[in-house]
Amino acid sequence: MTTMDAVQRYYDAWINLDGDMADVPLADDFVFVGPVGSFDSAADFRAMAAQFGPIAQDFSVRHQFTDGDLVCSIVRWNLPQVSGTTNAAELLTVEDGVLVRAEVIYDGEELRKVVAAGSV
């Protein structure tokens, strides 16, 4: 599997499969870093994605840039509990066709408040 095949599966899971990452090639020790939560295993990340995916609406990839096995995507989504559209940069690192790391960068203040209130 190529770098872009793995990345395409990752975003297809967010866009079309409500965050179901079952067919996404993730390393067992996949690391996800974000402003609201971080995970250091594929199992923990898949569990989060299964919860977040169904409530994320209109998820889309606006732009994408590659540098070898590093892919930078500009993405956006809407959440019913958060006003406005969330725009983010996401850095994906792929090794031998397997995603090993994701870092999503955005202002997560409003989402942290919603999570703390138990609304998500």
Buried (B, 14 or more C-beta within 10 A) or exposed (E): EEBEEBBBBBBEBBBEBBBBBEEBBBBEEBBBBBBBBBBEBBEBBBBBBBEBBEBBEEBEBEEBEBEEBEBBBBBBBBBEEBEEEBEBBBBBBBEEEBBBBBBBEBEBEBBEEBBEEEEB
